[in-house]
Amino acid sequence: MIRTLSPKDYNEVLHIGHFFRKGDPVIMDLTQLSDDVARQVVDFCAGLICGRGGEMERLDKQLFLLQPPAKPRIAAAHIPDLAHLAG
């Protein structure tokens, strides 16, 4: 199951980390965050990827896909219409 999260502040990185560590791919929609907070969330996720393995792919300016290790990879082209997320 792909989790789609739209954090409203930095404290919500806990949810991103929880689902990622559980092994679920996570789509992060950072459009509701200021540029500074969005940068902090991306930095957190970069550390998460570095420490836990996996990959982070930028799908749009403020839309990212985090894929845990040892899961079949999801190609961005196979994700249903993302237009509603980038709002």
PEZIHU-V663649 format. One record per residue. N is the residue number from 1. SS is DSSP state (helix for helix, strand for strand, loop for the rest). PSI is psi in whole degrees, 0 to 359 (NA if undefined). NEAR is the number of other ideal C-beta (glycine too) atoms within 10 Angstrom. Layout:
BEGIN
N & SS & PSI & NEAR
N & SS & PSI & NEAR
END
This chain:
BEGIN
1 & loop & 130 & 7
2 & loop & 127 & 13
3 & strand & 133 & 16
4 & strand & 119 & 16
5 & strand & 139 & 16
6 & loop & 81 & 16
7 & loop & 145 & 19
8 & loop & 347 & 9
9 & loop & 173 & 11
10 & helix & 329 & 14
11 & helix & 341 & 8
12 & helix & 0 & 16
13 & helix & 338 & 19
14 & helix & 320 & 10
15 & helix & 319 & 14
16 & helix & 310 & 20
17 & helix & 321 & 17
18 & helix & 308 & 12
19 & helix & 322 & 18
20 & helix & 313 & 23
21 & helix & 332 & 13
22 & helix & 343 & 11
23 & loop & 9 & 13
24 & loop & 134 & 15
25 & loop & 144 & 21
26 & strand & 128 & 24
27 & strand & 123 & 20
28 & strand & 121 & 28
29 & strand & 107 & 20
30 & loop & 17 & 21
31 & loop & 340 & 14
32 & loop & 2 & 14
33 & loop & 152 & 21
34 & loop & 163 & 10
35 & helix & 320 & 9
36 & helix & 315 & 8
37 & helix & 320 & 15
38 & helix & 320 & 19
39 & helix & 320 & 12
40 & helix & 320 & 14
41 & helix & 316 & 21
42 & helix & 319 & 17
43 & helix & 317 & 11
44 & helix & 314 & 15
45 & helix & 326 & 21
46 & helix & 319 & 12
47 & helix & 321 & 11
48 & helix & 315 & 20
49 & helix & 317 & 17
50 & helix & 317 & 10
51 & helix & 326 & 9
52 & helix & 349 & 13
53 & loop & 175 & 11
54 & loop & 194 & 21
55 & strand & 152 & 12
56 & strand & 128 & 17
57 & strand & 133 & 14
58 & strand & 121 & 11
59 & strand & 330 & 16
60 & strand & 182 & 14
61 & loop & 315 & 10
62 & loop & 35 & 20
63 & strand & 122 & 20
64 & strand & 148 & 20
65 & strand & 123 & 21
66 & strand & 126 & 24
67 & strand & 121 & 20
68 & loop & 162 & 19
69 & loop & 163 & 10
70 & loop & 30 & 7
71 & loop & 152 & 11
72 & loop & 134 & 6
73 & loop & 145 & 11
74 & loop & 121 & 14
75 & loop & 137 & 8
76 & helix & 328 & 13
77 & helix & 341 & 5
78 & helix & 1 & 7
79 & loop & 129 & 16
80 & loop & 163 & 7
81 & loop & 117 & 6
82 & loop & 1 & 15
83 & helix & 325 & 8
84 & helix & 340 & 9
85 & helix & 322 & 17
86 & helix & 351 & 12
87 & loop & NA & 9
END
